[in-house]
Amino acid sequence: MEAMQLMPVHRTNMSVLTNQRTNIETITPIEVLESEPTNTRRVNKLPFIEANTKEVTIEHLRNDCVVPVFSKDNEITISHPSFIETVWEAANQVFPNERIEEPSMRVSHVIKGRIPEAIHKPVNQLLESDKTIYYERMMFCFEIPTIHEDIEGNRLNLTIGGVRAYNHENLYSKKGVEKFKVFIGFKNLVCCNMCVSTDGYKSELKVMSTADLFSSVMRLFQEYNIAKHLYYMSAYKDSYMTESQFAQFLGKSRLYQYLPVEQKKRLPQMLMTDTQIGLVAKSYYSDDNFALPENQSAISMWNVYNLLTGANKSSYIDNFLDRSLNATQLTEGLNKAMYGTNEYSWFIQ
């Protein structure tokens, strides 16, 4: 295989400010959210995740939602808006000369409650002012459209985001470390699929405060190699999988779930569900952008990658980023397996 030559990236600015804030507890709220959405946001009608999520505004999260506490000491958790604003602030420090769009947020699993004065009211008499809510799971992302690349006519914008899932916290205990998922990668604007690489994702940031969160996010941004990520994705367009190999991959992916434990341990991880593999199979023939081209017997690995990330949009919020990364790992492994034996060869043999 030829030595890797990293491709240039449009308007990339990876200089990181060394003088970071020492007190992030009082981050200024995101002002851009008050303004009209940009044209890019209006054009992108497809959600970056589907499943059972709905889109919300940061004003709704700030003003209409309560913030959970750790029940044994009544210490407050880091709220969804504070999480978003901390990552936003880190992005602005790492990319001070770039245009950063307003975040898009999606939530699921609403947790309902009542104010004390409404405890004894029948349900049909409850007023909106009597109710409390918060969302167990929330994902957000925002684009930096001035840092972008084009692969096979698909514009990829640098994208930053994160996931908070309170179901991964023990809220019945005293306050301890809180867990977050954060990524920096690219969004394919054709389909809003997320492209996440290993060095651009932290699956479990454990922090005690927004200051700790800020520092951890800054380190992630520093370690992420934009050019390397784009190089590998661009290479997919020049590699092809035959229909026989693709069918073998689909079949082995279904078998994978039922393998004996010892055999599964010897294989790389495959996180996609049977339902998602079914979506990949369907999209192979019917996807508007990434289906098998007419009158051709092989599909590019770029298309395969997007079929995998497209099927991942049916994941729940708390599994979405792990499966996004796994789609990247699967594509890289399968691509190498077609040119030599490796641990992914089992999927296409």
DOZA-873060 format. One record per atom (N, C-alpha, C): residue in three letters; x negated, y negated, z. Coordinates in steps of 0.001 Angstrom, whole numbers, padded with zeros to 6 digits, always signed. Atoms other than C-alpha are relative to their C-alpha. Layout:
REM DOZA-873060
ALAXYZ/...
***
This chain:
REM DOZA-873060
MET-000851+001202+000000/MET+000000+000000+000000/MET-000879-001242+000000/GLU+000803+001203+000103/GLU-001351-003461-000873/GLU-000012-000761+001314/ALA+000083+000832-001202/ALA-002532-005798+001850/ALA+001111-001036-000016/MET-001140+000911-000105/MET+000259-008006+003103/MET-000443-001436-000235/GLN+000213+001418+000224/GLN+000305-011561+001778/GLN+001256-000731+000435/LEU-001165+000670-000546/LEU+002587-013783+003777/LEU+000470-001094-000936/MET-000568+000942+000952/MET+004901-015816+001616/MET+000272-001340+000675/PRO-000288+001307-000595/PRO+005393-019569+002140/PRO+001473-000137+000340/VAL-001367+000250-000434/VAL+008517-020779+003884/VAL+000284-001487-000152/HIS-000348+001386+000238/HIS+010328-023995+003014/HIS+000096-000769+001316/ARG-000097+000928-001116/ARG+009786-026773+005554/ARG-000177+000650+001368/THR+000190-000636-001289/THR+008591-024473+008317/THR-000898-000859+000874/ASN+000802+000749-000954/ASN+007314-026307+011388/ASN-000031+000809+001285/MET+000072-000865-001167/MET+006123-023920+014082/MET-000833-000612+001122/SER+000723+000628-001104/SER+004264-026456+016239/SER+000890-000007+001228/VAL-000760-000096-001235/VAL+005345-025977+019841/VAL-000510-001042+000977/LEU+000404+001009-000959/LEU+005336-028771+022358/LEU-000568+000660+001244/THR+000626-000581-001180/THR+003004-028012+025233/THR+000565-000578+001281/ASN-000571+000603-001196/ASN+004658-030423+027653/ASN+001478+000332+000090/GLN-001378-000425-000116/GLN+007817-028504+028445/GLN+000633-000652+001205/ARG-000707+000560-001138/ARG+010484-029790+030794/ARG-000252+000838+001247/THR+000161-000708-001259/THR+009928-028896+034429/THR+001326+000176+000701/ASN-001314-000137-000612/ASN+013574-029361+035392/ASN+001052+000096-001082/ILE-000967-000228+001064/ILE+016053-027826+032998/ILE+001405+000137+000561/GLU-001314-000173-000599/GLU+018911-027684+035473/GLU+000979-001074-000455/THR-000868+001119+000367/THR+020219-031039+034182/THR-000133-000332-001471/ILE+000092+000209+001450/ILE+020013-030551+030428/ILE+001181-000832-000475/THR-001064+000823+000559/THR+021966-033161+028526/THR+000904+000851-000881/PRO-000915-000783+000846/PRO+025105-031626+026968/PRO-000240-000279-001474/ILE+000235+000115+001437/ILE+024962-031045+023225/ILE+000906-001068-000582/GLU-000808+001107+000513/GLU+026095-034301+021673/GLU+000524+000267-001389/VAL-000407-000204+001384/VAL+026264-033099+018078/VAL+001324+000744-000097/LEU-001240-000760+000060/LEU+029194-030890+018968/LEU+001225-000887-000073/GLU-001139+000907+000028/GLU+031402-033947+019272/GLU+000291-000506-001410/SER-000151+000552+001343/SER+030871-034876+015627/SER+000673+000990-000924/GLU-000628-000866+000999/GLU+032480-033486+012505/GLU-000975+001088-000432/PRO+000874-001050+000504/PRO+031110-030120+011353/PRO-000618-000398-001326/THR+000668+000309+001261/THR+028616-030324+008509/THR+000666+000760-001133/ASN-000569-000669+001165/ASN+029486-029276+004990/ASN-000342+001480-000013/THR+000391-001406-000003/THR+027518-026061+005423/THR+000920+000818+000876/ARG-000868-000747-000900/ARG+029657-025032+008361/ARG+001377+000182-000606/ARG-001334-000132+000574/ARG+032878-025726+006467/ARG+000022+001046-001113/VAL+000058-000961+001088/VAL+031720-023610+003534/VAL-000052+001431+000536/ASN+000161-001337-000555/ASN+030780-020654+005736/ASN+001248+000418+000751/LYS-001257-000389-000625/LYS+034210-019228+006418/LYS-000084+001384+000639/LEU+000135-001324-000580/LEU+033035-015708+007197/LEU-000610-000102+001388/PRO+000615+000003-001324/PRO+032332-015081+010897/PRO-001258+000855+000017/PHE+001224-000786-000092/PHE+028910-013769+011888/PHE+000234+001304+000751/ILE-000416-001233-000655/ILE+030680-011157+014039/ILE+001517+000035-000039/GLU-001453-000113+000099/GLU+034206-009809+013786/GLU+000537+000721+001234/ALA-000515-000801-001113/ALA+035370-006962+016079/ALA+001255-000660+000558/ASN-001191+000602-000611/ASN+037887-008392+018566/ASN-000294-001406+000504/THR+000429+001317-000470/THR+036289-011843+018859/THR+000870-001117-000553/LYS-000629+001204+000537/LYS+037702-015314+018416/LYS-000964-001166+000158/GLU+000868+001176-000054/GLU+036016-018645+017758/GLU+000522-000987+001030/VAL-000362+001018-000980/VAL+035981-021257+020519/VAL-000966-001170-000136/THR+000881+001169-000035/THR+034455-024688+021098/THR-000705-000063+001344/ILE+000710+000147-001266/ILE+031946-025626+023738/ILE+000807-000838+000988/GLU-000876+000759-000890/GLU+034485-028117+025085/GLU+000963+000930+000736/HIS-000896-000977-000631/HIS+036863-025218+025750/HIS-000742+000771+001095/LEU+000767-000740-000994/LEU+034122-023290+027553/LEU-000322-000871+001213/ARG+000333+000904-001099/ARG+033210-026371+029625/ARG+001219-000355+000847/ASN-001125+000647-000684/ASN+036661-027677+030480/ASN+001138+000935+000391/ASP-001166-000862-000227/ASP+039101-024767+030385/ASP-000336+001324+000664/CYS+000406-001300-000535/CYS+037077-021885+031812/CYS-000689-000156+001353/VAL+000724-000036-001271/VAL+035968-021106+035344/VAL-001326+000723-000214/VAL+001308-000652+000079/VAL+032420-019859+036014/VAL-000054+001075+001080/PRO+000056-001069-001002/PRO+032033-016468+037737/PRO-001100-000244+001036/VAL+001001+000085-001061/VAL+030106-016207+041007/VAL-000377+001412+000432/PHE+000369-001244-000660/PHE+028230-013435+042787/PHE+000788+000066+001304/SER-001024+000014-001043/SER+030870-012355+045265/SER-000559+000055+001418/LYS+000492-000156-001370/LYS+028655-011532+048266/LYS-000576-001268+000593/ASP+000536+001257-000544/ASP+027074-014981+048568/ASP+000594-001235-000671/ASN-000700+001095+000684/ASN+029332-017095+046284/ASN-000934-000897-000818/GLU+000921+000755+000855/GLU+026296-018216+044245/GLU+000519+000032-001432/ILE-000548+000110+001349/ILE+027299-019437+040794/ILE-000938+000643-001017/THR+000796-000543+001099/THR+026145-017694+037635/THR-000343-001119-000982/ILE+000290+000944+001084/ILE+024588-019469+034663/ILE+001170+000057-000971/SER-001210+000031+000820/SER+027613-020561+032647/SER-000333+000158-001475/HIS+000182-000078+001455/HIS+028114-019984+028936/HIS-000492-001323-000588/PRO+000505+001260+000561/PRO+027728-023724+028136/PRO-001451-000290+000389/SER+001385+000239-000422/SER+024505-023932+030193/SER-000970+000865-000792/PHE+000817-000896+000823/PHE+023106-020936+028296/PHE-000203-000583-001386/ILE+000071+000562+001351/ILE+023917-022491+024928/ILE-000871-001252-000008/GLU+000733+001265-000028/GLU+022523-025900+025906/GLU-001483+000205+000276/THR+001406-000286-000283/THR+019281-024395+027268/THR-000721+000481-001250/VAL+000614-000496+001236/VAL+018575-022504+024046/VAL-000068-001122-001033/TRP-000026+001150+000912/TRP+019573-025599+022049/TRP-001174-000943+000285/GLU+001088+000896-000384/GLU+017086-027718+023997/GLU-001355+000581-000380/ALA+001254-000649+000379/ALA+014286-025178+023454/ALA-000224-000092-001513/ALA+000114+000086+001461/ALA+015014-025137+019698/ALA-000399-001401-000437/ASN+000337+001376+000361/ASN+014843-028919+019541/ASN-001440-000345+000337/GLN+001402+000257-000324/GLN+011449-028894+021218/GLN-000939+000728-000938/VAL+000854-000764+000913/VAL+010041-026185+018942/VAL+000090-000552-001420/PHE-000217+000509+001355/PHE+011518-027723+015768/PHE+000461-001459+000054/PRO-000443+001377-000229/PRO+011573-031471+016517/PRO+000308-000788-001264/ASN-000184+000754+001245/ASN+011540-032574+012878/ASN+001010+000646-000944/GLU-000944-000706+000849/GLU+014196-030199+011562/GLU+001441-000372+000361/ARG-001430+000229-000250/ARG+017952-030597+011206/ARG+000607+001275+000572/ILE-000599-001145-000678/ILE+019726-028280+013626/ILE+001511-000187+000038/GLU-001452+000120+000043/GLU+023407-027633+013073/GLU+000621+000312+001359/GLU-000713-000276-001249/GLU+026006-027420+015830/GLU+000234+001497+000171/PRO-000213-001434-000213/PRO+026444-023997+017437/PRO+001410+000448-000359/SER-001276-000684+000181/SER+029220-021625+016469/SER+000096+001053+001084/MET-000160-000907-001140/MET+030614-019587+019376/MET+001185+000924-000209/ARG-001093-000962+000028/ARG+032715-016445+019526/ARG+000028+000748+001326/VAL-000166-000605-001322/VAL+034117-014783+022638/VAL+000933+001207-000094/SER-000920-001131-000096/SER+035923-011630+023690/SER+000175+000374+001463/HIS-000254-000545-001328/HIS+037328-009827+026728/HIS+000274-001112+001016/VAL-000387+001073-000916/VAL+039129-012664+028484/VAL+000353+000588+001365/ILE-000310-000384-001383/ILE+039327-012346+032288/ILE+000942-001059+000568/LYS-001023+000945-000429/LYS+042508-013940+033642/LYS+000112-000026+001520/GLY-000230+000152-001427/GLY+043242-015285+037107/GLY+001035-001075+000258/ARG-000961+001036-000389/ARG+045432-017725+039045/ARG-000640-000913+001034/ILE+000406+000896-001071/ILE+044860-020770+041177/ILE+000734+000438+001278/PRO-000631-000466-001252/PRO+045705-020204+044901/PRO+001473-000367+000116/GLU-001383+000441-000126/GLU+048950-022197+044667/GLU+000978+000839-000809/ALA-000884-000772+000883/ALA+050292-019788+042019/ALA-000035+001496+000296/ILE+000179-001427-000282/ILE+049494-016486+043720/ILE+001333+000744+000027/HIS-001265-000712-000179/HIS+053125-015636+044479/HIS+001025-000265-001111/LYS-000938+000273+001089/LYS+054691-016901+041258/LYS+000200+001224-000882/PRO-000198-001046+001019/PRO+056310-014370+038901/PRO-000718-000399-001295/VAL+000761+000259+001223/VAL+054454-014036+035613/VAL+000754-000935-000933/ASN-000767+000816+000950/ASN+057290-015602+033610/ASN+000184-001433+000454/GLN-000096+001374-000497/GLN+057122-018743+035770/GLN-001353-000705+000056/LEU+001336+000596-000054/LEU+053395-019351+035460/LEU-000139-001125-001011/LEU+000338+001110+000884/LEU+052380-022711+034002/LEU-001447+000176-000459/GLU+001383-000073+000466/GLU+049206-023135+031984/GLU-000968-000507+001060/SER+000847+000559-001057/SER+047838-025197+034863/SER-000174+000957+001176/ASP+000112-000993-001072/ASP+048346-022183+037166/ASP-001039+001073-000317/LYS+000849-001103+000443/LYS+046051-019926+035155/LYS-001475-000387-000018/THR+001441+000164+000209/THR+042296-019505+035168/THR-000469+001091-000958/ILE+000573-000994+000912/ILE+040221-017728+032536/ILE-001510-000179-000072/TYR+001355+000081+000537/TYR+036682-016925+031594/TYR-000177+001190-000932/TYR+000221-001051+000989/TYR+035268-014734+028856/TYR-001173+000868+000447/GLU+001032-000925-000440/GLU+033321-011645+029787/GLU-001181+000021-000965/ARG+001061-000098+001004/ARG+031357-011715+026517/ARG+000055-001206-000946/MET+000097+001175+000866/MET+030144-014635+024415/MET-001262+000110-000839/MET+001156+000092+000885/MET+027857-014946+021406/MET+000044-001326-000725/PHE+000085+001257+000745/PHE+026656-018130+019754/PHE-001192+000053-000937/CYS+001175+000195+000844/CYS+024309-019089+016954/CYS+000080-001359-000661/PHE+000057+001248+000768/PHE+023193-022232+015182/PHE-001119+000104-001029/GLU+000937-000081+001121/GLU+021368-022677+011903/GLU-000932-001206-000031/ILE+000944+001071+000306/ILE+018310-024710+011002/ILE-000173+000037-001514/PRO-000044-000176+001460/PRO+019071-025152+007286/PRO-001195-000585-000736/THR+001190+000535+000661/THR+015889-027122+006553/THR-001139+001011-000027/ILE+000956-001107+000091/ILE+013953-023876+007118/ILE+000754+001167-000632/HIS-000799-000971+000743/HIS+015199-021431+004514/HIS-000838+000701-001054/GLU+000635-000735+001088/GLU+014262-018931+001823/GLU+001096+000606-000869/ASP-000950-000628+000916/ASP+015960-017336-001180/ASP-000504+001392-000352/ILE+000318-001370+000393/ILE+016012-013569-001726/ILE+001151+000522-000853/GLU-001002-000533+000918/GLU+017861-012161-004726/GLU+001222-000919-000127/GLY-001099+000951+000114/GLY+019939-015334-005004/GLY+000764-000233+001283/ASN-000640+000192-001308/ASN+020895-015168-001325/ASN-000811-000993+000807/ARG+000698+000965-000852/ARG+020017-018218+000726/ARG-000002+000495+001442/LEU+000154-000392-001395/LEU+018675-017335+004166/LEU-000410-001228+000800/ASN+000326+001112-000890/ASN+018742-020052+006836/ASN-000539+000535+001318/LEU+000477-000354-001333/LEU+016689-019814+009998/LEU+001139-000199+000988/THR-001135+000013-000923/THR+019162-019059+012775/THR-000451+000439+001385/ILE+000320-000283-001401/ILE+018925-019006+016558/ILE+001307+000256+000730/GLY-001232-000261-000743/GLY+021438-017560+018975/GLY-000227+000895+001185/GLY+000111-000843-001180/GLY+022199-015471+021978/GLY+001325+000628+000383/VAL-001162-000725-000507/VAL+024610-013194+023795/VAL-000040-000001+001525/ARG-000162-000167-001441/ARG+025894-013279+027363/ARG+001156+000957+000219/ALA-001036-000990-000288/ALA+027833-010295+028659/ALA+000041+000220+001507/TYR-000102-000123-001456/TYR+028991-010502+032269/TYR+000206+001449+000442/ASN-000158-001408-000364/ASN+029815-006788+032177/ASN-001338+000692+000216/HIS+001327-000534-000273/HIS+026039-006225+032304/HIS-000568-000526+001322/GLU+000421+000541-001295/GLU+025817-008113+035628/GLU+000752+000714+001123/ASN-000690-000502-001180/ASN+026638-006833+039086/ASN+000511-001197+000794/LEU-000554+001194-000637/LEU+028891-009692+040158/LEU+000518+000281+001407/TYR-000460-000341-001347/TYR+029875-007823+043325/TYR-001127-000027+001026/SER+001156+000027-000897/SER+026390-008216+044796/SER-000389-001443+000299/LYS+000571+001333-000189/LYS+024284-011145+045970/LYS-000669-000437-001307/LYS+000622+000530+001213/LYS+022750-013409+043360/LYS-001377+000623-000210/GLY+001298-000538+000394/GLY+019855-011775+041537/GLY-000330-000497-001395/VAL+000334+000408+001362/VAL+018325-011952+038084/VAL+001223+000153-000888/GLU-001093-000057+000964/GLU+020769-012636+035273/GLU-000562+000375-001363/LYS+000490-000569+001255/LYS+020504-010982+031858/LYS+000610-000715-001202/PHE-000418+000653+001236/PHE+020672-012626+028445/PHE-000685+000680-001175/LYS+000606-000436+001253/LYS+020001-011604+024855/LYS-000184-001243-000870/VAL+000294+001175+000830/VAL+018326-014194+022599/VAL-000731+000456-001253/PHE+000694-000360+001235/PHE+017195-014022+018977/PHE-000314-001245-000815/ILE+000289+000968+001058/ILE+015594-016091+016262/ILE-000262+000819-001256/GLY+000120-000780+001235/GLY+015943-014776+012721/GLY+000609-000770-001150/PHE-000594+000656+001160/PHE+017821-015515+009516/PHE+001438+000449-000196/LYS-001372-000320+000385/LYS+021444-015652+008424/LYS+000096-000053-001512/ASN-000246-000048+001431/ASN+022336-014586+004901/ASN+001308-000746-000271/LEU-001186+000841+000164/LEU+024749-017314+003808/LEU+001034+000596-000949/VAL-000962-000645+000896/VAL+026338-015106+001146/VAL+001061+000759+000795/CYS-000899-000880-000753/CYS+027865-012871+003791/CYS-000004-000280+001497/CYS+000164+000322-001426/CYS+026865-014406+007177/CYS-000571+001168+000795/ASN+000667-001087-000712/ASN+024963-011195+008013/ASN-001243-000534+000702/MET+001165+000393-000776/MET+022285-011580+010682/MET-001176+000922-000285/CYS+001233-000741+000241/CYS+018699-010517+009950/CYS-000910-000219+001202/VAL+000740+000113-001246/VAL+016857-009813+013200/VAL-001206+000923-000045/SER+001223-000803-000017/SER+013256-008611+013572/SER-000427+000266+001440/THR+000435-000395-001338/THR+011449-007035+016510/THR-000561-001176+000781/ASP+000637+001096-000743/ASP+009375-010100+017410/ASP+000912-001214+000138/GLY-000935+001113-000120/GLY+012411-012386+017066/GLY+001177+000300+000906/TYR-001145-000404-000806/TYR+014600-010659+019632/TYR-000446+000465+001378/LYS+000162-000482-001365/LYS+014648-010200+023395/LYS+001346+000583+000439/SER-001268-000669-000301/SER+017267-007640+024347/SER+000432-000183+001448/GLU-000374+000177-001398/GLU+017144-008388+028055/GLU-000936-001006+000668/LEU+000724+001039-000729/LEU+015824-011710+029315/LEU+000561-000055+001417/LYS-000435+000024-001395/LYS+015982-011525+033111/LYS-000519-001279+000649/VAL+000387+001299-000538/VAL+015997-014952+034725/VAL+000828-000319+001242/MET-000711+000442-001201/MET+017025-016657+037959/MET+000641-001368-000175/SER-000487+001368+000172/SER+017714-020143+036595/SER-000100-000401-001459/THR+000121+000498+001377/THR+018067-022186+033427/THR-001433-000407-000317/ALA+001419+000321+000235/ALA+014451-023303+033889/ALA-000760+001246-000439/ASP+000617-001265+000418/ASP+013329-019651+033718/ASP+000455+000388-001402/LEU-000550-000327+001310/LEU+015612-019129+030735/LEU-000672-000827-001084/PHE+000639+000899+000956/PHE+014148-022137+028948/PHE-001414+000475-000327/SER+001383-000437+000209/SER+010573-020894+029447/SER-000053+001293-000803/SER-000018-001283+000712/SER+011433-017378+028235/SER+000371-000183-001463/VAL-000416+000259+001374/VAL+013184-018699+025125/VAL-001129-000661-000785/MET+001131+000646+000670/MET+010218-020937+024301/MET-001060+001026-000389/ARG+000989-001037+000321/ARG+007892-017925+024480/ARG+000449+000841-001184/LEU-000523-000771+001135/LEU+010155-015976+022124/LEU-000210-000761-001301/PHE+000153+000799+001211/PHE+010115-018816+019593/PHE-001460-000067-000434/GLN+001431+000057+000320/GLN+006309-019012+019804/GLN-000496+001301-000622/GLU+000498-001302+000444/GLU+005842-015289+019219/GLU+000594+000448-001337/TYR-000677-000415+001227/TYR+008209-015048+016243/TYR-000776-000456-001228/ASN+000746+000281+001226/ASN+006437-014849+012869/ASN+000981-000096-001167/ILE-000973+000233+001064/ILE+008752-016393+010268/ILE-000463+000609-001326/ALA+000491-000432+001311/ALA+006562-015657+007260/ALA-000048+001520-000108/LYS+000065-001464+000020/LYS+006049-011998+008195/LYS+001393+000604-000163/HIS-001374-000492+000094/HIS+009786-011450+008664/HIS+000529-000158-001424/LEU-000467+000232+001361/LEU+010567-013000+005281/LEU-000714+000893-001008/TYR+000767-000853+000915/TYR+007803-011007+003588/TYR+000622+001390-000091/TYR-000547-001352+000011/TYR+009254-007677+004646/TYR+001398+000036-000606/MET-001333+000015+000605/MET+012804-008649+003727/MET-000081-000179-001508/SER+000138+000222+001435/SER+011688-009899+000324/SER-000472+001262-000717/ALA+000507-001234+000623/ALA+009910-006595-000323/ALA+001127+000995-000272/TYR-001108-000947+000196/TYR+013251-004749-000057/TYR+000587-000081-001401/LYS-000644+000157+001299/LYS+014441-006167-003380/LYS-000737+000751-001107/ASP+000793-000699+001015/ASP+011661-004337-005252/ASP-000088+001497+000262/SER+000004-001424-000337/SER+012339-000932-003705/SER+001418+000543-000154/TYR-001323-000525+000334/TYR+015217+001357-004720/TYR+000214+001393+000597/MET-000420-001295-000526/MET+017080+004287-003188/MET+000975+000630-000986/THR-000899-000678+000936/THR+018712+006838-005475/THR+001323+000316+000692/GLU-001303-000339-000567/GLU+022344+007780-005047/GLU-000091+001267+000851/SER+000178-001229-000764/SER+021247+011224-003860/SER-000620-000295+001364/GLN+000632+000366-001268/GLN+018983+009708-001193/GLN+000970-000755+000899/PHE-000958+000766-000781/PHE+021717+007299-000114/PHE+001051+000929+000606/ALA-000980-000960-000501/ALA+024244+010144+000197/ALA-000600+000857+001114/GLN+000680-000776-001039/GLN+021674+012145+002172/GLN-000098-000813+001292/PHE+000089+000875-001177/PHE+021184+009194+004519/PHE+001339-000086+000723/LEU-001319+000079-000622/LEU+024927+008854+005108/LEU+000342+001295+000743/GLY-000313-001285-000616/GLY+025316+012567+005821/GLY-000833+000260+001243/LYS+000868-000213-001153/LYS+022309+012760+008140/LYS+000364-000954+001138/SER-000401+000956-001038/SER+023530+009651+009975/SER+001193+000520+000793/ARG-001139-000604-000706/ARG+026763+011457+010793/ARG-000455+001194+000852/LEU+000506-001136-000766/LEU+024889+014574+011872/LEU-000783-000448+001230/TYR+000878+000500-001068/TYR+022575+012493+014054/TYR+000711-000040+001351/GLN-000740+000155-001255/GLN+025305+011874+016649/GLN+000157+001324+000745/TYR-000298-001306-000602/TYR+025679+015629+017282/TYR-001226+000903+000101/LEU+001213-000808-000084/LEU+022065+016782+017211/LEU-000252+000465+001433/PRO+000458-000388-001339/PRO+020709+018772+020166/PRO-000903-001093+000577/VAL+000710+001110-000655/VAL+019164+016385+022689/VAL-001485+000010-000328/GLU+001448-000072+000232/GLU+015606+017628+022184/GLU-000357-000402-001421/GLN+000284+000381+001383/GLN+015791+017241+018409/GLN+000205-001496-000207/LYS-000261+001430+000144/LYS+017298+013766+018687/LYS-001139-000839+000593/LYS+001108+000726-000625/LYS+014438+012685+020967/LYS-001190-000132-000933/ARG+001141+000038+000921/ARG+011969+013455+018187/ARG+000238-000908-001197/LEU-000347+000867+001128/LEU+013767+011157+015735/LEU+000111-001445+000454/PRO-000204+001407-000367/PRO+013917+007349+015646/PRO+001461-000266+000349/GLN-001348+000332-000454/GLN+016937+005711+017197/GLN+000873-000474-001157/MET-000986+000448+000988/MET+020043+005225+015062/MET+001272-000348+000777/LEU-001050+000476-000894/LEU+022675+003093+016800/LEU+001364-000159-000661/MET-001275+000221+000676/MET+025385+002815+014154/MET+000975+001133+000293/THR-001041-000984-000284/THR+028669+004590+014865/THR+000479+000679-001284/ASP-000585-000675+001162/ASP+030493+007025+012577/ASP+000889-000952-000799/THR-000876+000963+000682/THR+033020+004286+011807/THR-000807-000967-000845/GLN+000840+000936+000753/GLN+030263+001904+010750/GLN-000680+000672-001181/ILE+000566-000732+001130/ILE+028605+004552+008597/ILE+001051+000158-001092/GLY-001089-000052+000977/GLY+031999+004956+006935/GLY+000160-001316-000746/LEU-000070+001314+000651/LEU+032063+001210+006244/LEU-001131-000178-001003/VAL+001144+000076+000921/VAL+028606+001465+004668/VAL+000311+000791-001271/ALA-000346-000833+001159/ALA+029833+004283+002405/ALA+001020-000699-000891/LYS-001026+000709+000770/LYS+032896+002295+001350/LYS-000597-001193-000739/SER+000590+001208+000587/SER+030848-000866+000709/SER-000974+000327-001123/TYR+000920-000415+001056/TYR+028400+001089-001461/TYR+000657-000139-001373/TYR-000723+000112+001262/TYR+031102+001048-004153/TYR+000796-001296-000132/SER-000984+001081+000092/SER+033257-001960-003241/SER-000465-001367+000488/ASP+000431+001300-000517/ASP+031174-004713-001623/ASP-000200-001000-001134/ASP+000067+001022+001048/ASP+031379-007956-003605/ASP-001427-000395-000342/ASN+001363+000505+000207/ASN+027683-008761-003197/ASN-001071+001079-000031/PHE+001097-000949-000202/PHE+025748-005597-002347/PHE+000348+001439-000395/ALA-000353-001345+000457/ALA+027506-002625-003951/ALA-001012+000499-001031/LEU+000820-000571+001063/LEU+025726-000259-006325/LEU+000315-000708-001307/PRO-000275+000702+001259/PRO+025320-002252-009570/PRO+000617+000936-001035/GLU-000692-000791+001021/GLU+027512-001068-012422/GLU-000988+000606-000981/ASN+000818-000743+000954/ASN+025941+001538-014692/ASN-001432+000226+000483/GLN+001316-000296-000556/GLN+022976+002015-012353/GLN+000106+001168+000972/SER+000000-001190-000851/SER+021992+005103-010384/SER-000810-000196+001273/ALA+000793+000272-001204/ALA+019885+003432-007688/ALA+000374-001374+000539/ILE-000346+001247-000679/ILE+020515+000678-005173/ILE-001234-000552+000690/SER+001183+000588-000617/SER+017909-001778-003917/SER+000103+000087+001516/MET+000008-000044-001462/MET+016847-001581-000283/MET+000491-001323+000592/TRP-000588+001258-000451/TRP+017855-005244+000005/TRP+001512+000144+000129/ASN-001438-000244-000081/ASN+021421-004203-000772/ASN+000338+000965+001130/VAL-000231-000954-001086/VAL+021183-001238+001597/VAL-000060-000715+001347/TYR+000151+000751-001249/TYR+019962-003549+004355/TYR+001241-000834+000297/ASN-001177+000844-000205/ASN+022907-005884+003845/ASN+001275+000818+000202/LEU-001137-000880-000304/LEU+025375-002982+003787/LEU-000024+000394+001478/LEU+000126-000367-001408/LEU+024025-001980+007216/LEU+000343-001176+000914/THR-000286+001160-000848/THR+024114-005492+008670/THR+001448-000450-000148/GLY-001413+000333+000182/GLY+027563-006041+007177/GLY+000895+000889+000849/ALA-000786-000921-000822/ALA+028952-002931+008880/ALA-000149-000322+001479/ASN+000249+000337-001400/ASN+027406-004136+012133/ASN+000919-001106+000516/LYS-000883+001087-000439/LYS+029823-007090+012193/LYS+001242+000517+000720/SER-001126-000586-000724/SER+032421-004673+013577/SER-000376+000381+001428/SER+000443-000337-001357/SER+030342-004189+016755/SER+000565-000978+001025/TYR-000315+000909-001089/TYR+031350-005613+020106/TYR-001186-000924+000242/ILE+001023+001016-000209/ILE+029417-008698+021183/ILE-001231+000552+000706/ASP+001149-000425-000791/ASP+027240-006917+023739/ASP-000870+001042-000703/ASN+000805-000951+000776/ASN+026061-004331+021160/ASN-000524-000589-001308/PHE+000231+000544+001344/PHE+025778-006629+018152/PHE-001489-000177-000306/LEU+001393+000312+000311/LEU+022150-007779+018405/LEU-000889+001244+000014/ASP+000780-001239-000013/ASP+020753-004364+019342/ASP+000192+000767-001308/ARG-000252-000709+001261/ARG+022414-002874+016270/ARG-000533-000793-001192/SER+000615+000811+001059/SER+021236-005801+014134/SER-001469+000343-000143/LEU+001413-000373+000029/LEU+017655-005033+015098/LEU-000164+001419-000515/ASN+000093-001381+000440/ASN+018273-001326+014557/ASN+000197+000126-001505/ALA-000182+000004+001457/ALA+019519-002057+011010/ALA-001309-000367-000697/THR+001299+000373+000552/THR+016172-003742+010326/THR-000979+001159+000112/GLN+000925-001116-000201/GLN+014227-000834+011807/GLN+000326+001169-000919/LEU-000410-001073+000908/LEU+016255+001687+009799/LEU-000440-000292-001432/THR+000353+000364+001379/THR+015706-000196+006559/THR-001495+000092-000226/GLU+001456-000072+000126/GLU+011963-000554+007142/GLU-000470+001454-000026/GLY+000418-001398-000069/GLY+011635+003111+008095/GLY+000379+000788-001242/LEU-000442-000706+001205/LEU+013689+004410+005172/LEU-000814-000426-001212/ASN+000783+000516+001121/ASN+011780+002189+002759/ASN-001368+000676-000056/LYS+001312-000664-000041/LYS+008480+003682+003908/LYS+000135+001499-000265/ALA-000191-001440+000175/ALA+009911+007222+003943/ALA+000141+000393-001462/MET-000155-000316+001424/MET+010662+007022+000225/MET-001340+000089-000722/TYR+001325-000013+000633/TYR+006939+006612-000489/TYR-001004+000839+000780/GLY+000874-000852-000802/GLY+005523+008980+002103/GLY+000761+000505+001205/THR-000685-000608-001141/THR+006429+011107+005084/THR-000208-000830+001257/ASN+000082+000624-001318/ASN+007211+009382+008364/ASN+001178+000482+000838/GLU-001049-000487-000905/GLU+009621+009788+011289/GLU+001406-000216-000548/TYR-001317+000245+000595/TYR+012509+008460+009139/TYR+000300+000936-001170/SER-000169-000879+001156/SER+012014+011097+006426/SER+001184+000947+000170/TRP-001105-000922-000268/TRP+014586+013356+008108/TRP+001319-000530-000562/PHE-001274+000596+000432/PHE+017348+010910+007094/PHE+000231+000120-001504/ILE-000202-000009+001461/ILE+016729+011235+003340/ILE-000473+001311-000638/GLN+000455-001283+000558/GLN+015407+014801+002957/GLN+001131+001019+000000/
***
